[in-house]
Each structure stands twice: as C-alpha cells, then as structure tokens.
Amino acid sequence: MKKSTKKVIIWITVIAAVAVAAVFLLRRPGGKPQFTFETATVSRADISTFVTATGTIEPVTEVNVGTQVSGIIAKLFVDYNSVVKEGQIIAEMDKVTLESELASARAAYDGNKAEYRYQERNYERSKGLYEKKLISDADFEQAEYNYEMAKSAFHSSEAALAKAERNLSYATIASPIDGIVIDRAVEEGQTVAAGFETPTLFTLAADLTRMQVVADVDEADIGGVAEGQRATFTVDAYPDDVFEGRVTQIRLGSTSSSSSSLSSSTSESVVTYEVVITADNPELKLKPRLTANISIYTEEKSDVLCVPSKALRFAPEFPLVTKKDVVNDCKGASKVWTKNGNIFTAIPVQTGITDGVNTEITGGIQEGTEIIAGAEFPILKEMKSATISVGGPGPR
C-alpha cells in the first residue's frame, strides 16, 4: 500500500472517531447539554447593501495633445507635472521644411494670381470684341477657356497656400486647457510621424483636486446601480484611507472578457459595464491610473430594526433540544426564536434588506426582544484542535 493511501485511511479514521466522540459528548448521560445558546436583542441600527467592483482612477478632464504634421521636435517648454495655461506654448517642431513648403506655395499662388488677372482682362476684352462681331467664335472661346483655367489654378494655389500656412502653425503646439502635464511622450530631437492617427505628445489633466473612478461592474450587479448613489473605495497606496464618491454616470456600452476556471479547461464570457464615480481629491492623494477597490451602496437605511442574519437561519433541532424541551413552531418563510426555560417559541417576521451580517426587520417583532442568534459548541472546538494535532495538516 502506498504511503499516501495509508495517510488518507488514518485521516478518515480519526475524523470518524472524533464525530462519534462529539455526539457522545454533546449528549452525556444525565441530559446536560455541552453547548451554549448565543442570544441577541432586536435593536436599531444603520444597514446598507452594496456591490463591489474594481476600477481605475482618472482625471475628470484629460486631454491628449498631439500634432497634425510630421517632423522633428525642436524644443520642449514643459515637463512632467508642469502647470500650464490655456494657449501657452508647450513645444515647437522644426520649421525649416514647413517654411520651405510655405514659400513654395506662396510663389505658386503669386504666379497663378498674376496669370488669373491677365486672363481675366483678356477675356473681358475678347468679350467686348465678340459682341461687336470683331473676332471669331474660336478666338472668343479660346479666351474664355484660358480665363477659366487660370481661375481654377488660382483657387487651387490659394487653397494650397492656406494649407501650408496652417501646417506651419501646427508646428507651434499650445496647451488647449488650464491644467497640469501628467505624461510627456516625446523628447527633443525626436521625429514624429502624423499619418492616419495623430501622435500624442502630451497628456494634460484639467484639475487633479477632483478625480473620477471608472469601475467595471458585473452584469449581475448593474441592475441595482443608479446615478447619485454613494460609493466608497480604497487604493493600495493608502490602505488605511477610505475615499468617498458619488455615481455620476452609468455607461451603456459593455465590455466582454473571457475567464477560465483553474479546475476546468472551459472558459466563459464575463460582461461588465463601466460606472463613473466622482470624488474630491483635496490632498492630491489619488493619482491617475491607481487601482481602486470600490463599494457602491445600492440601498441604505438608517435607524431601522435589525437582527443578526444568522438568527434567521437558527432552528431548534437535535442535538440542541431534547424530549424535555417544548418547541412551538409557526408558519412563515422567515422566523426568529425565543427561549424561556425549556420552551422554544418561533416568531414570524417580515424582513427587508440585509448586508450579510444584519438583516432589517420590517414587522412581526418589537424592539428589545431577546432572541436566539445561534449555538456554540466549545467541545467541538477542543475536538477540532485535537484532530489537527493528531492528524497533522492532512493528506495533500
């Protein structure tokens, strides 16, 4: 027999022996119980229900600053954490190529403008002569054709000049908002290429004293979440601090990700919805991209009757009662029990919300009533300790 198999047999034997001993000890001759009843009083307290989620802390207003032209970064005027004002120049690109393109566009514009004016005057003269029957149809049509072609070339060069001027203006990069630089993606001398996607040079945050948490809420919990609900969250950077916020937006777009079980090769899709929670950050403790563990309070009640939730699960059954005890049960889905001597009496109650530890009582029992919350078995604790010391950690 293998060594591991022997350990399993020994472990099962010990557990069985403990179980038999426990039943015997719980009901020793003489009927004296080896347990105590835990009691609680129906009292008032604050109770709430909440859903949990994880999310990322982000600035409320965040702007990516880029450039629409390709070139070399010539100068940077700001760095990480620099405070900037709207319109402030934060970077400049090398302008030699752009200035050359502008000069070329301007020269083409001037030449086409002169040609356009010449052909316009020639057309007006030809038109007058044609009306007096002094030139042929072919001569007039040629003058009209030259005029229209010059006009088209002039407008085309005018648009090209405006584009060159605009591209040159893009080489001077200014801040679009008042804020602070939270990211800088380029260095002086670096070449940036503006293709189908505008390259990001800087990321600016408008105001870090007010942040938002973008939480991923599971589809099973999203039904209870609504705008205006209170939320609390913690971050690993400050584990002893609890931050307060409010739900300000529930985004309708969902995201789907796959999760796989460690004990199974199958995977299932997990659907989540983004919920935005805004929070004040006067001490600037909350930094962009921190991970937050969030509790969103879907329902909150103050000063309501409560009982321990485990009291609703208690039932006077063997070995808690003997033939000498009297059990007065009642109908009802939810009930609590009182004990007077050896008489157990059930009281039907109406329940409200629960936080898992306490449950709201909306009717059926008065404040101050003492009820049974559970039973404790000290002997089982001793037997469990003995089992661990005899059997060790058990088979692996």
C-alpha positions as CSV (number, residue, x, y, z in Angstrom):
1,M,0.0,0.0,0.0
2,K,1.3,3.4,-0.9
3,K,2.3,5.8,1.8
4,S,-0.2,8.5,0.7
5,T,-3.1,5.9,0.8
6,K,-2.2,5.0,4.4
7,K,-2.3,8.7,5.4
8,V,-5.8,9.0,3.9
9,I,-7.1,6.0,5.7
10,I,-5.6,7.3,9.0
11,W,-7.1,10.7,8.5
12,I,-10.6,9.3,7.7
13,T,-10.4,7.0,10.8
14,V,-9.5,10.0,13.0
15,I,-12.4,12.1,11.7
16,A,-14.9,9.3,12.2
17,A,-13.7,8.7,15.8
18,V,-14.0,12.4,16.5
19,A,-17.5,12.5,15.1
20,V,-18.7,9.6,17.3
21,A,-17.0,11.1,20.3
22,A,-18.6,14.5,19.6
23,V,-22.1,13.1,19.5
24,F,-21.5,11.2,22.7
25,L,-20.1,14.2,24.5
26,L,-22.8,16.5,23.3
27,R,-25.4,14.3,25.0
28,R,-23.8,12.8,28.0
29,P,-25.9,10.7,30.4
30,G,-28.0,13.0,32.6
31,G,-29.1,15.2,29.7
32,K,-26.8,18.1,30.4
33,P,-26.1,19.9,27.1
34,Q,-22.5,20.6,26.1
35,F,-23.3,23.8,24.3
36,T,-24.5,27.4,25.0
37,F,-27.0,29.5,23.2
38,E,-25.9,32.8,21.8
39,T,-28.6,35.5,22.2
40,A,-29.1,38.9,20.6
41,T,-31.5,41.8,21.1
42,V,-33.7,43.2,18.4
43,S,-32.3,46.7,18.1
44,R,-32.0,49.7,15.8
45,A,-29.0,50.3,13.6
46,D,-28.0,51.6,10.2
47,I,-27.9,49.0,7.4
48,S,-27.0,49.0,3.8
49,T,-26.5,46.8,0.7
50,F,-23.7,47.3,-1.7
51,V,-22.0,45.8,-4.8
52,T,-18.2,45.6,-5.1
53,A,-16.1,46.3,-8.2
54,T,-12.6,47.3,-9.2
55,G,-11.7,50.3,-11.3
56,T,-9.1,52.8,-12.3
57,I,-8.7,56.4,-11.1
58,E,-8.6,59.0,-13.8
59,P,-8.8,62.8,-14.0
60,V,-12.3,64.1,-14.7
61,T,-10.9,66.1,-17.7
62,E,-8.0,64.6,-19.6
63,V,-6.7,65.9,-22.9
64,N,-4.2,64.3,-25.3
65,V,-2.2,66.9,-27.1
66,G,-0.7,65.9,-30.5
67,T,0.4,67.3,-33.8
68,Q,-1.1,67.1,-37.3
69,V,2.2,67.4,-39.1
70,S,5.3,65.2,-39.3
71,G,8.7,66.5,-38.3
72,I,11.3,66.8,-35.6
73,I,10.6,68.1,-32.1
74,A,12.9,71.1,-31.9
75,K,12.0,72.4,-28.4
76,L,10.1,71.3,-25.3
77,F,9.0,74.0,-22.9
78,V,7.3,71.8,-20.3
79,D,8.0,68.6,-18.5
80,Y,6.1,66.2,-16.2
81,N,4.0,67.9,-13.6
82,S,4.3,71.3,-15.2
83,V,1.4,73.6,-14.6
84,V,0.2,75.1,-17.9
85,K,-2.3,77.8,-19.0
86,E,-4.6,77.7,-22.0
87,G,-2.8,79.0,-25.1
88,Q,0.7,78.6,-23.5
89,I,3.3,77.2,-25.9
90,I,4.5,73.9,-24.7
91,A,6.5,72.6,-27.7
92,E,7.8,73.6,-31.1
93,M,8.7,71.5,-34.1
94,D,11.5,72.1,-36.6
95,K,10.0,74.6,-39.1
96,V,12.6,74.6,-41.9
97,T,10.7,72.1,-44.1
98,L,7.3,73.7,-43.3
99,E,8.6,77.2,-44.1
100,S,10.1,76.0,-47.4
101,E,6.7,74.4,-48.3
102,L,5.0,77.7,-47.4
103,A,7.4,79.7,-49.6
104,S,6.8,77.4,-52.5
105,A,3.1,77.6,-52.0
106,R,3.2,81.4,-51.8
107,A,5.3,81.6,-55.1
108,A,2.8,79.4,-56.9
109,Y,0.0,81.5,-55.6
110,D,1.5,84.7,-56.7
111,G,2.2,83.3,-60.2
112,N,-1.3,81.9,-60.6
113,K,-2.8,85.1,-59.3
114,A,-0.9,87.2,-62.0
115,E,-2.0,84.7,-64.7
116,Y,-5.6,84.8,-63.5
117,R,-5.7,88.6,-63.6
118,Y,-4.1,88.7,-67.0
119,Q,-6.6,86.1,-68.4
120,E,-9.5,87.9,-66.8
121,R,-8.6,91.2,-68.5
122,N,-8.0,89.4,-71.8
123,Y,-11.4,87.6,-71.5
124,E,-13.2,91.0,-70.9
125,R,-11.6,92.5,-74.0
126,S,-12.4,89.5,-76.1
127,K,-16.0,89.5,-74.9
128,G,-16.4,93.2,-75.9
129,L,-14.9,92.5,-79.4
130,Y,-17.0,89.4,-79.8
131,E,-20.2,91.3,-79.0
132,K,-19.2,93.7,-81.8
133,K,-18.6,90.8,-84.2
134,L,-14.9,91.8,-84.4
135,I,-13.4,88.4,-83.5
136,S,-14.4,84.9,-84.5
137,D,-16.2,82.4,-82.2
138,A,-13.0,80.4,-82.0
139,D,-10.9,83.3,-80.7
140,F,-13.6,84.2,-78.1
141,E,-13.9,80.5,-76.9
142,Q,-10.1,80.3,-76.6
143,A,-10.0,83.5,-74.4
144,E,-12.9,82.1,-72.3
145,Y,-11.1,78.8,-71.9
146,N,-7.8,80.4,-70.8
147,Y,-9.7,82.5,-68.3
148,E,-11.4,79.6,-66.7
149,M,-8.2,77.5,-66.5
150,A,-6.3,80.4,-64.9
151,K,-9.2,80.9,-62.4
152,S,-9.1,77.3,-61.4
153,A,-5.3,77.3,-61.0
154,F,-5.5,80.5,-58.9
155,H,-8.1,79.0,-56.5
156,S,-6.1,75.8,-56.2
157,S,-2.9,77.6,-55.3
158,E,-4.9,79.7,-52.8
159,A,-6.1,76.6,-51.0
160,A,-2.5,75.2,-51.1
161,L,-1.2,78.4,-49.6
162,A,-3.8,78.3,-46.8
163,K,-2.8,74.6,-46.1
164,A,0.9,75.5,-45.9
165,E,0.2,78.3,-43.5
166,R,-2.0,76.1,-41.3
167,N,0.7,73.3,-41.3
168,L,3.3,75.9,-40.2
169,S,1.0,77.0,-37.4
170,Y,0.7,73.3,-36.3
171,A,4.5,73.3,-35.6
172,T,3.8,75.6,-32.6
173,I,2.0,73.4,-30.1
174,A,0.0,75.2,-27.4
175,S,-2.0,73.9,-24.4
176,P,-5.7,73.7,-25.1
177,I,-6.7,73.9,-21.4
178,D,-5.5,75.1,-18.0
179,G,-4.1,72.1,-16.2
180,I,-1.0,70.0,-15.4
181,V,1.2,67.7,-17.6
182,I,0.7,64.2,-16.4
183,D,2.5,62.5,-19.3
184,R,5.1,63.5,-21.9
185,A,5.7,61.1,-24.7
186,V,8.5,62.8,-26.7
187,E,12.0,64.1,-26.4
188,E,13.8,67.0,-28.1
189,G,15.1,65.8,-31.4
190,Q,12.6,63.0,-31.8
191,T,10.8,62.6,-35.1
192,V,7.1,62.2,-35.0
193,A,5.0,61.0,-38.0
194,A,1.5,62.1,-38.4
195,G,-0.3,59.6,-40.5
196,F,-3.8,58.2,-40.1
197,E,-3.5,58.7,-36.4
198,T,-2.4,61.9,-34.6
199,P,0.6,61.1,-32.4
200,T,0.2,62.1,-28.7
201,L,2.9,64.3,-27.4
202,F,1.5,65.3,-24.0
203,T,-1.4,64.3,-21.7
204,L,-2.9,67.1,-19.7
205,A,-5.3,66.9,-16.7
206,A,-7.5,69.9,-16.0
207,D,-7.9,69.6,-12.3
208,L,-6.4,66.9,-10.0
209,T,-8.4,68.1,-7.0
210,R,-11.4,66.3,-8.4
211,M,-11.0,62.8,-9.8
212,Q,-13.2,60.0,-11.2
213,V,-13.1,56.3,-10.8
214,V,-14.1,54.2,-13.8
215,A,-15.4,51.0,-12.2
216,D,-16.1,47.7,-14.0
217,V,-19.4,46.4,-12.6
218,D,-20.6,42.9,-13.3
219,E,-23.7,42.4,-15.3
220,A,-25.4,40.6,-12.3
221,D,-24.9,43.7,-10.2
222,I,-25.6,46.6,-12.6
223,G,-29.3,46.4,-12.2
224,G,-29.1,47.9,-8.7
225,V,-26.7,50.7,-9.5
226,A,-28.1,54.2,-10.2
227,E,-26.8,57.7,-10.5
228,G,-26.4,59.6,-7.3
229,Q,-25.6,56.5,-5.1
230,R,-22.9,56.8,-2.5
231,A,-19.7,54.9,-3.1
232,T,-16.5,54.3,-1.1
233,F,-13.2,53.0,-2.3
234,T,-9.7,52.2,-1.2
235,V,-6.4,52.2,-3.0
236,D,-3.3,50.1,-2.2
237,A,-1.2,53.2,-1.9
238,Y,-3.2,54.3,1.2
239,P,-4.7,51.2,2.7
240,D,-6.0,52.9,5.8
241,D,-7.8,55.7,4.0
242,V,-11.4,55.3,2.7
243,F,-12.4,57.7,0.0
244,E,-16.0,58.9,-0.7
245,G,-17.6,59.5,-4.0
246,R,-20.9,59.5,-6.0
247,V,-22.1,57.6,-9.0
248,T,-22.3,60.2,-11.8
249,Q,-22.6,58.0,-14.9
250,I,-23.6,54.5,-16.0
251,R,-22.2,53.9,-19.5
252,L,-24.4,51.8,-21.7
253,G,-21.6,50.2,-23.6
254,S,-20.5,46.9,-22.2
255,T,-17.2,45.0,-22.4
256,S,-16.8,41.3,-22.5
257,S,-13.8,39.2,-21.4
258,S,-13.1,35.5,-21.0
259,S,-12.4,33.9,-17.7
260,S,-11.3,30.3,-17.2
261,S,-11.5,28.1,-14.2
262,L,-8.4,26.5,-12.6
263,S,-10.2,23.2,-12.3
264,S,-11.7,23.2,-15.8
265,S,-10.4,23.8,-19.3
266,T,-13.6,25.6,-20.3
267,S,-13.9,29.4,-20.3
268,E,-16.9,31.7,-20.0
269,S,-17.6,35.3,-21.0
270,V,-17.8,37.9,-18.3
271,V,-19.8,41.0,-19.2
272,T,-19.1,44.3,-17.3
273,Y,-20.4,47.8,-17.5
274,E,-18.4,51.0,-16.8
275,V,-19.7,53.1,-13.9
276,V,-18.1,56.5,-13.3
277,I,-17.7,57.7,-9.7
278,T,-16.5,61.2,-9.0
279,A,-14.6,62.0,-5.8
280,D,-12.9,65.0,-4.3
281,N,-9.1,64.9,-4.0
282,P,-8.1,68.0,-2.0
283,E,-4.9,66.4,-0.7
284,L,-3.9,65.0,-4.1
285,K,-3.5,61.5,-2.7
286,L,-5.4,60.0,-5.6
287,K,-3.1,59.8,-8.6
288,P,-4.1,58.9,-12.2
289,R,-4.1,55.1,-13.0
290,L,-4.3,53.9,-9.4
291,T,-6.4,50.8,-9.0
292,A,-9.4,51.2,-6.7
293,N,-11.5,48.7,-4.8
294,I,-15.0,50.1,-4.8
295,S,-18.2,49.5,-2.8
296,I,-21.3,51.1,-4.4
297,Y,-24.2,51.4,-1.9
298,T,-27.3,50.4,-3.7
299,E,-29.6,50.8,-0.7
300,E,-29.1,52.5,2.6
301,K,-31.4,52.8,5.6
302,S,-30.8,54.5,9.0
303,D,-32.2,53.6,12.4
304,V,-34.1,50.5,11.4
305,L,-34.9,47.4,13.4
306,C,-32.2,44.7,12.8
307,V,-31.4,41.2,13.9
308,P,-28.2,39.1,13.2
309,S,-28.7,37.3,9.9
310,K,-27.7,34.0,11.4
311,A,-30.7,34.3,13.8
312,L,-33.0,33.8,10.8
313,R,-31.1,30.6,10.0
314,F,-31.3,29.1,13.5
315,A,-33.6,26.1,14.1
316,P,-34.1,24.2,17.4
317,E,-33.1,20.7,16.2
318,F,-31.1,17.8,17.6
319,P,-28.8,18.0,19.5
320,L,-30.0,21.4,20.6
321,V,-33.3,20.1,22.0
322,T,-34.3,17.1,24.0
323,K,-37.6,15.3,24.6
324,K,-38.0,17.5,27.7
325,D,-37.9,20.7,25.6
326,V,-41.0,22.3,24.1
327,V,-40.8,23.6,20.6
328,N,-43.6,26.0,19.5
329,D,-43.1,26.4,15.8
330,C,-45.1,28.6,13.3
331,K,-45.7,29.1,9.7
332,G,-43.7,31.6,7.7
333,A,-40.7,31.8,5.5
334,S,-38.7,34.0,7.9
335,K,-38.8,33.5,11.7
336,V,-36.7,34.0,14.8
337,W,-36.8,32.0,18.0
338,T,-37.0,33.0,21.7
339,K,-36.3,30.7,24.7
340,N,-37.9,30.8,28.1
341,G,-36.6,28.0,30.2
342,N,-37.0,24.9,28.1
343,I,-39.7,26.4,25.8
344,F,-38.6,27.5,22.3
345,T,-41.1,29.8,20.6
346,A,-40.9,30.9,16.9
347,I,-42.0,34.4,15.9
348,P,-42.7,35.0,12.2
349,V,-41.1,38.3,11.0
350,Q,-41.0,40.3,7.8
351,T,-37.5,41.1,6.5
352,G,-36.1,43.9,4.5
353,I,-32.6,44.4,3.2
354,T,-29.5,42.6,4.5
355,D,-25.8,43.3,4.5
356,G,-25.0,39.7,5.2
357,V,-24.3,40.3,8.9
358,N,-27.5,42.0,9.9
359,T,-31.0,41.9,8.4
360,E,-33.7,44.6,8.6
361,I,-36.9,43.6,10.3
362,T,-40.0,45.4,8.9
363,G,-42.6,43.8,11.1
364,G,-43.5,40.9,13.4
365,I,-41.4,41.6,16.5
366,Q,-40.8,44.5,18.9
367,E,-37.6,46.3,19.6
368,G,-35.8,45.0,22.7
369,T,-37.0,41.4,22.3
370,E,-34.2,38.9,23.1
371,I,-33.9,36.1,20.5
372,I,-31.6,33.2,19.9
373,A,-28.8,34.0,17.4
374,G,-27.1,30.6,17.4
375,A,-25.4,28.0,19.4
376,E,-21.8,27.4,20.4
377,F,-20.2,24.1,20.9
378,P,-17.0,24.5,23.0
379,I,-16.3,20.8,23.0
380,L,-16.2,20.7,19.2
381,K,-13.6,23.4,19.2
382,E,-11.5,21.3,21.5
383,M,-12.0,18.2,19.4
384,K,-11.1,20.1,16.3
385,S,-7.8,21.2,17.9
386,A,-7.1,17.7,19.0
387,T,-7.8,16.4,15.5
388,I,-5.3,18.8,13.9
389,S,-2.6,18.0,16.4
390,V,-3.1,14.2,15.9
391,G,-3.6,14.1,12.1
392,G,-1.3,17.0,11.2
393,P,-2.2,19.0,8.1
394,G,-3.9,16.1,6.4
395,P,-3.3,14.5,3.1
396,R,-2.1,16.6,0.2
